[in-house]
Amino acid sequence: MLIRWHPIDCDSLWNKVWKLKVLPKVHNLLWGALSHCLITLSQLHIKHVPMQKTCPMCNLVDETEFHVLVSCPFAAQCCQRR
């Protein structure tokens, strides 16, 4: 599932992201996720790389940026262990 923002909202979103008081690597991760630049199985499938695009951790849905970072049960377990 690709989530797209209205162009007017993009500047506001990016301003909020860059103003977050987080480590630079977190900014980089957020930028990659919001720009659809993270290497996921769905992105590889779009580029015609012959791979199964189902998430290897849960085998429930396609591996997208949103799934890997938010909706995957494995990701939720990792956040809970923190």
Backbone bond lengths (Angstrom), bond angles and torsions (degrees), N, CA, C in turn:
res aa  C-N    CA-C-N  psi(-1)  N-CA   C-N-CA  omega(-1)  CA-C   N-CA-C  phi
1 M - - - 1.438 - - 1.521 108.10 -
2 L 1.315 117.19 120.07 1.451 121.50 176.36 1.514 109.23 -93.37
3 I 1.307 115.96 131.82 1.455 120.81 177.46 1.519 107.23 -105.75
4 R 1.306 116.01 123.01 1.463 121.14 179.76 1.517 109.35 -115.36
5 W 1.328 116.20 142.40 1.444 121.52 177.55 1.507 109.35 -104.77
6 H 1.296 114.76 153.15 1.456 121.03 174.35 1.523 107.34 -65.47
7 P 1.351 118.50 139.21 1.470 120.43 -176.51 1.527 114.31 -54.10
8 I 1.327 118.20 -33.91 1.457 120.69 179.78 1.527 110.10 -65.30
9 D 1.327 116.73 -35.23 1.458 121.16 -178.94 1.528 112.59 -75.43
10 C 1.314 118.20 -19.05 1.466 121.11 -175.67 1.519 112.29 -61.91
11 D 1.327 117.74 -45.85 1.465 119.60 -179.27 1.515 110.44 -60.93
12 S 1.305 116.64 -42.69 1.458 121.12 178.97 1.525 110.44 -63.33
13 L 1.317 116.64 -42.82 1.462 120.98 179.44 1.524 110.97 -62.48
14 W 1.333 116.89 -48.93 1.462 120.02 -178.55 1.519 111.22 -63.72
15 N 1.333 117.18 -38.64 1.468 119.46 177.08 1.519 110.60 -60.09
16 K 1.324 116.80 -42.08 1.465 120.39 179.55 1.525 111.23 -66.13
17 V 1.334 116.45 -41.62 1.469 120.76 -179.51 1.528 110.47 -62.37
18 W 1.333 117.17 -47.90 1.468 119.71 -175.77 1.519 112.57 -72.15
19 K 1.334 118.11 -21.12 1.466 120.54 178.44 1.526 113.01 -85.08
20 L 1.326 117.88 -8.23 1.458 120.52 178.81 1.523 110.04 -61.55
21 K 1.293 116.85 139.76 1.469 122.14 178.47 1.527 108.23 -89.29
22 V 1.330 115.38 77.59 1.462 122.28 -179.54 1.524 108.50 -133.68
23 L 1.307 115.40 169.16 1.467 120.80 177.16 1.526 110.33 -64.08
24 P 1.334 117.52 150.85 1.464 120.05 178.17 1.531 113.66 -54.91
25 K 1.340 116.93 -34.68 1.467 118.45 -179.50 1.527 111.14 -67.31
26 V 1.336 118.43 -26.87 1.463 121.25 176.06 1.524 109.27 -72.55
27 H 1.343 117.07 -41.00 1.467 119.93 173.86 1.525 110.07 -57.34
28 N 1.327 116.10 -43.49 1.459 121.00 -179.12 1.530 111.24 -62.97
29 L 1.327 116.60 -42.93 1.461 121.14 178.68 1.530 110.53 -63.39
30 L 1.328 116.92 -45.78 1.465 120.63 178.81 1.528 110.98 -61.78
31 W 1.332 116.44 -43.68 1.456 120.01 178.39 1.533 110.09 -59.50
32 G 1.332 116.79 -46.06 1.465 120.27 -179.90 1.513 112.46 -62.32
33 A 1.324 116.85 -42.12 1.466 120.53 -179.76 1.516 111.31 -67.18
34 L 1.324 117.02 -45.97 1.464 120.51 -177.60 1.527 112.86 -71.92
35 S 1.327 116.58 -23.18 1.467 121.27 178.76 1.525 112.72 -93.79
36 H 1.326 116.51 0.66 1.474 122.20 -176.43 1.523 110.97 57.78
37 C 1.330 115.67 40.92 1.464 121.43 -179.93 1.514 113.26 -108.20
38 L 1.334 118.11 -2.49 1.460 119.58 177.32 1.522 109.31 -73.15
39 I 1.295 115.98 143.06 1.461 119.40 179.16 1.525 108.30 -81.01
40 T 1.313 115.27 107.06 1.458 121.99 175.86 1.518 107.46 -121.64
41 L 1.308 116.19 167.56 1.469 119.47 179.47 1.525 110.75 -63.90
42 S 1.317 118.18 -34.20 1.468 120.68 177.02 1.522 110.85 -65.66
43 Q 1.348 117.15 -39.89 1.464 120.00 177.97 1.533 110.65 -65.90
44 L 1.319 116.64 -40.24 1.466 119.60 177.57 1.527 110.93 -64.06
45 H 1.329 116.99 -38.56 1.467 121.83 178.30 1.533 110.40 -62.79
46 I 1.329 116.72 -40.52 1.466 121.36 177.71 1.527 110.49 -61.64
47 K 1.329 116.03 -34.25 1.473 121.41 -179.98 1.532 112.16 -85.51
48 H 1.327 116.60 10.72 1.464 124.01 176.49 1.528 113.59 67.78
49 V 1.334 116.39 29.94 1.461 120.78 172.63 1.528 105.91 -83.84
50 P 1.338 117.72 123.07 1.461 120.16 -175.26 1.537 112.47 -73.37
51 M 1.330 114.89 85.45 1.457 121.04 179.11 1.515 108.57 -138.26
52 Q 1.313 115.53 153.77 1.448 120.19 172.48 1.525 106.79 -72.52
53 K 1.336 117.85 135.48 1.466 119.10 -175.68 1.526 113.92 -98.81
54 T 1.328 117.30 6.12 1.462 121.27 177.24 1.525 109.66 -73.58
55 C 1.316 116.12 140.42 1.462 122.11 -179.41 1.531 109.79 -57.81
56 P 1.335 118.22 124.00 1.463 120.27 -178.76 1.529 113.44 -73.63
57 M 1.321 117.17 -14.90 1.460 119.89 -178.51 1.527 112.15 -84.03
58 C 1.327 117.63 -36.24 1.471 119.75 -176.77 1.528 112.92 -120.29
59 N 1.324 117.74 -18.82 1.469 122.80 -178.59 1.526 112.81 54.70
60 L 1.341 116.89 32.45 1.460 120.20 -178.79 1.521 112.83 -103.38
61 V 1.319 117.24 -46.94 1.469 121.49 -176.33 1.518 109.47 -140.52
62 D 1.334 115.61 175.79 1.458 120.44 177.93 1.530 110.58 -64.42
63 E 1.328 115.36 145.06 1.455 121.18 179.49 1.531 109.37 -82.71
64 T 1.321 115.81 104.28 1.459 122.96 176.25 1.523 108.26 -116.74
65 E 1.331 116.84 172.94 1.459 119.84 177.65 1.527 110.38 -58.24
66 F 1.327 116.22 -47.01 1.461 120.57 -178.33 1.525 111.01 -61.49
67 H 1.326 115.69 -43.70 1.461 119.10 -178.97 1.526 111.35 -63.25
68 V 1.328 116.45 -47.67 1.464 120.34 -177.20 1.527 111.83 -61.78
69 L 1.326 116.78 -40.69 1.462 120.10 -173.85 1.523 114.68 -91.59
70 V 1.350 117.54 -21.46 1.458 118.71 -171.42 1.528 113.62 -128.20
71 S 1.325 117.63 -54.55 1.464 119.44 -166.45 1.528 116.04 -95.65
72 C 1.310 118.66 -10.24 1.463 120.43 179.71 1.528 110.11 -69.30
73 P 1.318 118.31 129.44 1.470 120.00 177.60 1.536 112.57 -56.59
74 F 1.315 117.09 -33.91 1.462 120.76 178.05 1.530 110.45 -64.73
75 A 1.341 117.17 -42.31 1.460 120.74 177.83 1.521 110.20 -62.82
76 A 1.332 117.05 -40.49 1.467 120.77 179.19 1.529 110.10 -62.60
77 Q 1.327 116.94 -41.51 1.474 120.31 178.35 1.532 110.84 -63.23
78 C 1.325 116.62 -39.47 1.454 119.99 179.05 1.521 110.82 -63.62
79 C 1.312 117.10 -40.78 1.475 120.78 179.60 1.522 110.80 -67.78
80 Q 1.313 117.69 -35.33 1.468 121.53 -179.90 1.520 111.21 -69.27
81 R 1.311 118.20 -31.59 1.472 121.76 -178.40 1.511 111.62 -71.03
82 R 1.291 116.44 -19.06 1.451 122.23 -176.96 1.452 108.97 -65.14
